[in-house]
């Protein structure tokens, strides 16, 4: 369990709700350094599809946990917790306030509750499991996971190959199930952060407004060069099967490049799946009862409460 000495503002919400714009306003007002809580902005070269802050924006305010991994690296919640705790320590040493912002609910849960922290990894075994997946298929490996770890097997869909392989990797590396290790870490509080001063805020807006914002943002990404960005990544040797290349936007463009969709179908599916993703994000965040929710336009109210609660 790690005590965080600097004041921490947490700003979460679904994709396209306006977190980036508001986080810059908060950071400028309270002298914050921004810590990204986005599972895709960690990857170098994946800028347009992740709505990453521009280099100019990052030059204006210090940012952490952006462009810290290659697209073919494994980046998970355990690594995020380690990186975030190091960033908080760095920010505290300068007497600054940290602004943790993003849309990856799993990462926030991992930071606060220790979920997935310090679980064993074995890249060589992971590659062997990938080969088995290609040879034996998802159903066979999922059946094996269900036999080893019925709780994880019930939680993980056979199509979720990343988590399926992770469950088998953990067991064959440690001799213990994913479920056992998670429960043990919950009891011990390993890898969790305890904030001495923190304010947890969530942004929302009406459903139809968010749907429109997602549609505009998706089309802006396509017009802004998302297809070309994916083509460049593939030219650099990053295959479509990589977990990073299966993320929303990148997976869609890869399907388009394979000739399975027209550009109109690409745009339609990207908008639809981004809306579904936003719904899943809200499911994660609604489970956190410590969040104070604000409409995306309620900046003044939020800033006033933060100043009062954190004495900034």
VEXVEX-54171 format. One record per residue (C-alpha): residue number from 1; residue in three letters; x, y, z. Coordinates in nm, 3 decimals. Example, Ala and Ser with C-alpha at 12.3 -4.5 7.8 and 13.67 -1.06 7.14 Angstrom:
BEGIN
ROLO  vexba  fivo       xx       yy       zz
ROLO      1   ALA    1.230   -0.450    0.780
ROLO      2   SER    1.367   -0.106    0.714
//
This chain:
BEGIN
ROLO  vexba  fivo       xx       yy       zz
ROLO      1   UNK    0.000    0.000    0.000
ROLO      2   UNK    0.149    0.332   -0.112
ROLO      3   UNK    0.066    0.665    0.050
ROLO      4   UNK    0.036    0.951   -0.200
ROLO      5   UNK    0.146    1.277   -0.040
ROLO      6   UNK    0.058    1.524   -0.315
ROLO      7   UNK   -0.299    1.645   -0.369
ROLO      8   UNK   -0.467    1.439   -0.642
ROLO      9   UNK   -0.756    1.537   -0.867
ROLO     10   UNK   -0.913    1.242   -1.051
ROLO     11   UNK   -1.118    1.326   -1.361
ROLO     12   UNK   -1.290    1.040   -1.543
ROLO     13   UNK   -1.574    0.990   -1.788
ROLO     14   UNK   -1.666    0.827   -2.118
ROLO     15   UNK   -1.477    0.888   -2.439
ROLO     16   UNK   -1.553    1.217   -2.618
ROLO     17   UNK   -1.724    1.374   -2.315
ROLO     18   UNK   -1.460    1.649   -2.297
ROLO     19   UNK   -1.209    1.533   -2.034
ROLO     20   UNK   -0.903    1.666   -2.215
ROLO     21   UNK   -1.034    2.020   -2.251
ROLO     22   UNK   -1.151    2.036   -1.890
ROLO     23   UNK   -0.833    1.876   -1.756
ROLO     24   UNK   -0.627    2.153   -1.917
ROLO     25   UNK   -0.843    2.418   -1.753
ROLO     26   UNK   -0.811    2.250   -1.414
ROLO     27   UNK   -0.438    2.197   -1.456
ROLO     28   UNK   -0.379    2.561   -1.541
ROLO     29   UNK   -0.588    2.681   -1.248
ROLO     30   UNK   -0.439    2.451   -0.985
ROLO     31   UNK   -0.085    2.412   -1.117
ROLO     32   UNK   -0.127    2.041   -1.192
ROLO     33   UNK    0.088    1.789   -1.370
ROLO     34   UNK   -0.130    1.554   -1.574
ROLO     35   UNK   -0.110    1.176   -1.532
ROLO     36   UNK   -0.279    0.994   -1.819
ROLO     37   UNK   -0.508    0.705   -1.728
ROLO     38   UNK   -0.557    0.581   -2.084
ROLO     39   UNK   -0.462    0.229   -2.189
ROLO     40   UNK   -0.380    0.338   -2.545
ROLO     41   UNK   -0.208    0.674   -2.505
ROLO     42   UNK    0.091    0.489   -2.360
ROLO     43   UNK    0.183    0.369   -2.712
ROLO     44   UNK    0.420    0.565   -2.933
ROLO     45   UNK    0.296    0.635   -3.283
ROLO     46   UNK   -0.068    0.582   -3.191
ROLO     47   UNK   -0.178    0.942   -3.171
ROLO     48   UNK   -0.486    1.011   -3.381
ROLO     49   UNK   -0.687    0.705   -3.282
ROLO     50   UNK   -0.618    0.764   -2.913
ROLO     51   UNK   -0.703    1.137   -2.919
ROLO     52   UNK   -0.364    1.198   -2.760
ROLO     53   UNK   -0.283    1.556   -2.654
ROLO     54   UNK   -0.066    1.721   -2.917
ROLO     55   UNK    0.305    1.786   -2.867
ROLO     56   UNK    0.223    2.155   -2.834
ROLO     57   UNK   -0.032    2.085   -2.562
ROLO     58   UNK    0.213    1.859   -2.379
ROLO     59   UNK    0.475    2.132   -2.399
ROLO     60   UNK    0.239    2.368   -2.217
ROLO     61   UNK    0.176    2.133   -1.923
ROLO     62   UNK    0.380    1.841   -1.787
ROLO     63   UNK    0.229    1.503   -1.882
ROLO     64   UNK    0.306    1.155   -1.751
ROLO     65   UNK    0.235    0.807   -1.891
ROLO     66   UNK    0.209    0.912   -2.256
ROLO     67   UNK    0.439    0.759   -2.522
ROLO     68   UNK    0.609    0.521   -2.277
ROLO     69   UNK    0.566    0.190   -2.465
ROLO     70   UNK    0.600    0.050   -2.816
ROLO     71   UNK    0.283   -0.084   -2.984
ROLO     72   UNK    0.407   -0.443   -2.955
ROLO     73   UNK    0.477   -0.420   -2.581
ROLO     74   UNK    0.239   -0.562   -2.324
ROLO     75   UNK    0.094   -0.282   -2.113
ROLO     76   UNK   -0.156   -0.380   -1.847
ROLO     77   UNK   -0.313   -0.262   -1.524
ROLO     78   UNK   -0.025   -0.389   -1.309
ROLO     79   UNK    0.226   -0.187   -1.509
ROLO     80   UNK   -0.002    0.116   -1.499
ROLO     81   UNK   -0.015    0.102   -1.120
ROLO     82   UNK    0.363    0.092   -1.097
ROLO     83   UNK    0.403    0.379   -1.344
ROLO     84   UNK    0.130    0.591   -1.184
ROLO     85   UNK    0.273    0.550   -0.834
ROLO     86   UNK    0.616    0.654   -0.964
ROLO     87   UNK    0.460    0.958   -1.134
ROLO     88   UNK    0.279    1.063   -0.815
ROLO     89   UNK    0.603    1.034   -0.619
ROLO     90   UNK    0.779    1.247   -0.879
ROLO     91   UNK    0.505    1.512   -0.871
ROLO     92   UNK    0.499    1.517   -0.490
ROLO     93   UNK    0.875    1.580   -0.484
ROLO     94   UNK    0.813    1.906   -0.674
ROLO     95   UNK    0.529    2.010   -0.445
ROLO     96   UNK    0.275    1.997   -0.727
ROLO     97   UNK   -0.081    1.867   -0.759
ROLO     98   UNK   -0.146    1.558   -0.972
ROLO     99   UNK   -0.438    1.542   -1.212
ROLO    100   UNK   -0.515    1.181   -1.300
ROLO    101   UNK   -0.744    1.173   -1.601
ROLO    102   UNK   -0.864    0.924   -1.859
ROLO    103   UNK   -1.130    0.673   -1.947
ROLO    104   UNK   -0.981    0.336   -1.850
ROLO    105   UNK   -1.194    0.234   -1.553
ROLO    106   UNK   -0.997   -0.085   -1.493
ROLO    107   UNK   -0.684    0.121   -1.431
ROLO    108   UNK   -0.856    0.334   -1.167
ROLO    109   UNK   -0.988    0.021   -0.998
ROLO    110   UNK   -0.640   -0.132   -1.005
ROLO    111   UNK   -0.488    0.179   -0.851
ROLO    112   UNK   -0.744    0.205   -0.572
ROLO    113   UNK   -0.803   -0.165   -0.500
ROLO    114   UNK   -0.488   -0.341   -0.617
ROLO    115   UNK   -0.661   -0.548   -0.883
ROLO    116   UNK   -0.410   -0.731   -1.106
ROLO    117   UNK   -0.110   -0.575   -0.931
ROLO    118   UNK    0.208   -0.780   -0.933
ROLO    119   UNK    0.058   -1.080   -1.110
ROLO    120   UNK    0.329   -1.292   -1.273
ROLO    121   UNK    0.426   -1.255   -1.638
ROLO    122   UNK    0.617   -1.487   -1.870
ROLO    123   UNK    0.667   -1.358   -2.228
ROLO    124   UNK    0.805   -1.691   -2.351
ROLO    125   UNK    0.507   -1.882   -2.216
ROLO    126   UNK    0.272   -1.618   -2.357
ROLO    127   UNK    0.415   -1.680   -2.705
ROLO    128   UNK    0.370   -2.056   -2.663
ROLO    129   UNK    0.008   -1.996   -2.564
ROLO    130   UNK   -0.043   -1.775   -2.870
ROLO    131   UNK    0.081   -2.058   -3.089
ROLO    132   UNK   -0.155   -2.299   -2.917
ROLO    133   UNK   -0.438   -2.053   -2.974
ROLO    134   UNK   -0.370   -2.056   -3.348
ROLO    135   UNK   -0.341   -2.435   -3.360
ROLO    136   UNK   -0.613   -2.544   -3.118
ROLO    137   UNK   -0.856   -2.252   -3.128
ROLO    138   UNK   -1.023   -2.034   -2.866
ROLO    139   UNK   -1.272   -2.295   -2.747
ROLO    140   UNK   -1.003   -2.545   -2.646
ROLO    141   UNK   -0.804   -2.290   -2.445
ROLO    142   UNK   -1.118   -2.150   -2.286
ROLO    143   UNK   -1.220   -2.500   -2.177
ROLO    144   UNK   -0.875   -2.543   -2.019
ROLO    145   UNK   -0.914   -2.214   -1.831
ROLO    146   UNK   -1.259   -2.315   -1.708
ROLO    147   UNK   -1.115   -2.637   -1.570
ROLO    148   UNK   -0.822   -2.459   -1.401
ROLO    149   UNK   -1.006   -2.148   -1.282
ROLO    150   UNK   -1.386   -2.175   -1.313
ROLO    151   UNK   -1.445   -1.822   -1.180
ROLO    152   UNK   -1.216   -1.663   -1.438
ROLO    153   UNK   -1.352   -1.895   -1.706
ROLO    154   UNK   -1.705   -1.774   -1.637
ROLO    155   UNK   -1.591   -1.410   -1.638
ROLO    156   UNK   -1.382   -1.423   -1.956
ROLO    157   UNK   -1.553   -1.469   -2.293
ROLO    158   UNK   -1.381   -1.712   -2.535
ROLO    159   UNK   -1.342   -1.424   -2.784
ROLO    160   UNK   -1.148   -1.217   -2.529
ROLO    161   UNK   -0.822   -1.383   -2.626
ROLO    162   UNK   -0.599   -1.134   -2.444
ROLO    163   UNK   -0.751   -1.210   -2.103
ROLO    164   UNK   -0.790   -1.579   -2.190
ROLO    165   UNK   -0.417   -1.610   -2.252
ROLO    166   UNK   -0.343   -1.402   -1.942
ROLO    167   UNK   -0.542   -1.639   -1.720
ROLO    168   UNK   -0.353   -1.943   -1.852
ROLO    169   UNK   -0.019   -1.761   -1.834
ROLO    170   UNK   -0.072   -1.674   -1.467
ROLO    171   UNK   -0.158   -2.030   -1.371
ROLO    172   UNK    0.124   -2.197   -1.565
ROLO    173   UNK    0.375   -1.940   -1.435
ROLO    174   UNK    0.277   -1.938   -1.069
ROLO    175   UNK    0.085   -2.263   -1.017
ROLO    176   UNK   -0.202   -2.055   -0.875
ROLO    177   UNK   -0.516   -1.924   -1.040
ROLO    178   UNK   -0.583   -1.566   -1.137
ROLO    179   UNK   -0.884   -1.566   -0.903
ROLO    180   UNK   -0.677   -1.682   -0.605
ROLO    181   UNK   -0.413   -1.415   -0.658
ROLO    182   UNK   -0.668   -1.137   -0.703
ROLO    183   UNK   -0.844   -1.232   -0.380
ROLO    184   UNK   -0.514   -1.250   -0.196
ROLO    185   UNK   -0.412   -0.907   -0.319
ROLO    186   UNK   -0.747   -0.758   -0.224
ROLO    187   UNK   -0.700   -0.884    0.131
ROLO    188   UNK   -0.342   -0.758    0.149
ROLO    189   UNK   -0.406   -0.429   -0.030
ROLO    190   UNK   -0.099   -0.479   -0.248
ROLO    191   UNK   -0.030   -0.222   -0.517
ROLO    192   UNK   -0.299    0.014   -0.396
ROLO    193   UNK   -0.270    0.387   -0.354
ROLO    194   UNK   -0.389    0.575   -0.047
ROLO    195   UNK   -0.438    0.943   -0.122
ROLO    196   UNK   -0.387    1.186    0.164
ROLO    197   UNK   -0.589    1.449   -0.024
ROLO    198   UNK   -0.796    1.352   -0.328
ROLO    199   UNK   -1.103    1.463   -0.518
ROLO    200   UNK   -1.266    1.215   -0.757
ROLO    201   UNK   -1.483    1.371   -1.027
ROLO    202   UNK   -1.670    1.225   -1.322
ROLO    203   UNK   -1.794    1.403   -1.635
ROLO    204   UNK   -2.121    1.322   -1.806
ROLO    205   UNK   -2.365    1.469   -2.054
ROLO    206   UNK   -2.704    1.365   -2.193
ROLO    207   UNK   -2.700    1.045   -2.395
ROLO    208   UNK   -2.790    1.206   -2.727
ROLO    209   UNK   -2.529    1.477   -2.682
ROLO    210   UNK   -2.262    1.216   -2.616
ROLO    211   UNK   -2.371    1.014   -2.920
ROLO    212   UNK   -2.334    1.323   -3.139
ROLO    213   UNK   -1.995    1.409   -2.988
ROLO    214   UNK   -1.872    1.053   -3.050
ROLO    215   UNK   -1.988    1.068   -3.411
ROLO    216   UNK   -1.812    1.402   -3.473
ROLO    217   UNK   -1.495    1.284   -3.305
ROLO    218   UNK   -1.488    0.957   -3.500
ROLO    219   UNK   -1.527    1.138   -3.832
ROLO    220   UNK   -1.263    1.394   -3.729
ROLO    221   UNK   -1.017    1.110   -3.659
ROLO    222   UNK   -1.079    0.959   -4.002
ROLO    223   UNK   -1.050    1.297   -4.175
ROLO    224   UNK   -0.741    1.373   -3.967
ROLO    225   UNK   -0.538    1.076   -4.090
ROLO    226   UNK   -0.631    0.770   -3.883
ROLO    227   UNK   -0.614    0.543   -4.188
ROLO    228   UNK   -0.270    0.675   -4.277
ROLO    229   UNK   -0.156    0.633   -3.915
ROLO    230   UNK   -0.252    0.264   -3.919
ROLO    231   UNK   -0.085    0.216   -4.257
ROLO    232   UNK    0.235    0.366   -4.118
ROLO    233   UNK    0.222    0.141   -3.810
ROLO    234   UNK    0.186   -0.163   -4.035
ROLO    235   UNK    0.478   -0.049   -4.248
ROLO    236   UNK    0.681   -0.034   -3.927
ROLO    237   UNK    0.606   -0.401   -3.871
ROLO    238   UNK    0.321   -0.379   -3.621
ROLO    239   UNK    0.079   -0.654   -3.721
ROLO    240   UNK   -0.301   -0.621   -3.702
ROLO    241   UNK   -0.315   -0.910   -3.450
ROLO    242   UNK   -0.133   -0.714   -3.178
ROLO    243   UNK   -0.353   -0.620   -2.879
ROLO    244   UNK   -0.279   -0.251   -2.938
ROLO    245   UNK   -0.388   -0.283   -3.302
ROLO    246   UNK   -0.714   -0.445   -3.191
ROLO    247   UNK   -0.824   -0.135   -3.003
ROLO    248   UNK   -1.117    0.073   -3.120
ROLO    249   UNK   -1.026    0.267   -3.432
ROLO    250   UNK   -0.717    0.064   -3.512
ROLO    251   UNK   -0.909   -0.262   -3.541
ROLO    252   UNK   -1.165   -0.091   -3.761
ROLO    253   UNK   -0.908    0.055   -3.997
ROLO    254   UNK   -0.732   -0.281   -4.021
ROLO    255   UNK   -1.059   -0.441   -4.131
ROLO    256   UNK   -1.103   -0.163   -4.388
ROLO    257   UNK   -0.748   -0.212   -4.516
ROLO    258   UNK   -0.818   -0.583   -4.553
ROLO    259   UNK   -1.095   -0.490   -4.799
ROLO    260   UNK   -1.381   -0.612   -4.582
ROLO    261   UNK   -1.545   -0.269   -4.540
ROLO    262   UNK   -1.599    0.037   -4.754
ROLO    263   UNK   -1.494    0.370   -4.606
ROLO    264   UNK   -1.859    0.445   -4.528
ROLO    265   UNK   -1.891    0.114   -4.344
ROLO    266   UNK   -1.569    0.190   -4.158
ROLO    267   UNK   -1.709    0.520   -4.032
ROLO    268   UNK   -2.043    0.363   -3.938
ROLO    269   UNK   -1.887    0.076   -3.742
ROLO    270   UNK   -1.634    0.302   -3.572
ROLO    271   UNK   -1.910    0.531   -3.445
ROLO    272   UNK   -2.126    0.238   -3.335
ROLO    273   UNK   -1.850    0.056   -3.148
ROLO    274   UNK   -1.723    0.376   -2.985
ROLO    275   UNK   -2.072    0.438   -2.850
ROLO    276   UNK   -2.080    0.084   -2.712
ROLO    277   UNK   -1.739    0.139   -2.555
ROLO    278   UNK   -1.860    0.460   -2.388
ROLO    279   UNK   -2.148    0.263   -2.238
ROLO    280   UNK   -1.905    0.005   -2.095
ROLO    281   UNK   -1.692    0.285   -1.953
ROLO    282   UNK   -1.990    0.426   -1.767
ROLO    283   UNK   -2.061    0.082   -1.622
ROLO    284   UNK   -1.710    0.079   -1.473
ROLO    285   UNK   -1.732    0.432   -1.337
ROLO    286   UNK   -2.085    0.401   -1.200
ROLO    287   UNK   -1.957    0.119   -0.980
ROLO    288   UNK   -1.728    0.370   -0.806
ROLO    289   UNK   -1.944    0.535   -0.541
ROLO    290   UNK   -1.665    0.779   -0.453
ROLO    291   UNK   -1.706    0.980   -0.774
ROLO    292   UNK   -1.878    1.319   -0.771
ROLO    293   UNK   -2.051    1.361   -1.108
ROLO    294   UNK   -2.071    1.686   -1.303
ROLO    295   UNK   -2.220    1.786   -1.635
ROLO    296   UNK   -1.941    1.854   -1.882
ROLO    297   UNK   -2.022    2.227   -1.870
ROLO    298   UNK   -2.008    2.260   -1.491
ROLO    299   UNK   -1.643    2.362   -1.475
ROLO    300   UNK   -1.693    2.647   -1.229
ROLO    301   UNK   -1.884    2.429   -0.985
ROLO    302   UNK   -1.625    2.152   -1.005
ROLO    303   UNK   -1.330    2.389   -0.967
ROLO    304   UNK   -1.492    2.554   -0.665
ROLO    305   UNK   -1.547    2.222   -0.491
ROLO    306   UNK   -1.193    2.107   -0.565
ROLO    307   UNK   -1.048    2.427   -0.422
ROLO    308   UNK   -1.256    2.389   -0.109
ROLO    309   UNK   -1.197    2.016   -0.053
ROLO    310   UNK   -0.824    2.014   -0.132
ROLO    311   UNK   -0.752    2.363    0.005
ROLO    312   UNK   -0.581    2.461   -0.321
//
